[in-house]
Amino acid sequence: MSLSASDLKDLQAAVADRLYLQINGWHLYLGDAGIAEALAVECSALINQGAAVAARQAIEAVKVPVAGGASQLPLARLMPPAQLRDLEDLLQPYC
C-alpha cells in the first residue's frame, strides 16, 4: 500500500516545513535541503508497516549527500531524535 498522489503531496509539504537536519546547532529544513520528496516517497512505500516502523526505516533509507556528493549519510544520522517522533506523528493519520 502506498499513499495517493494527493496524500503524498500533503505529506511532502508537511515534512518540508516541519522536519530538519541539525548540524552544529543549525537547522536546515528538509524542504530547503531538497530531501522532503525523497522522504515522503520512502514513507509512502513503507506506510503499511505502521508509523513507527515506516518512519525509522525511511530515515535510514534516505541518503543525504555531503561534501559535494563525495559521501552520503543516512538521514537518521543528521536528525535529532525528536524529529523521528515528529515524523511518526505526521505519518499516523495515513496508517
HELIX and SHEET records of a PDB file:
HELIX    1   1 ALA A    5  ARG A   18  1                                  14    
HELIX    2   2 LEU A   30  ALA A   33  1                                   4    
HELIX    3   3 ALA A   36  LEU A   46  1                                  11    
HELIX    4   4 ILE A   47  GLN A   49  5                                   3    
HELIX    5   5 ALA A   51  ALA A   61  1                                  11    
HELIX    6   6 LEU A   75  ARG A   77  5                                   3    
HELIX    7   7 PRO A   81  LEU A   91  1                                  11    
HELIX    8   8 GLN A   92  TYR A   94  5                                   3    
SHEET    1   A 2 TYR A  20  ILE A  23  0                                        
SHEET    2   A 2 TRP A  26  TYR A  29 -1                                        
SHEET    1   B 2 LYS A  63  VAL A  66  0                                        
SHEET    2   B 2 SER A  71  PRO A  74 -1                                        
END                                                                             
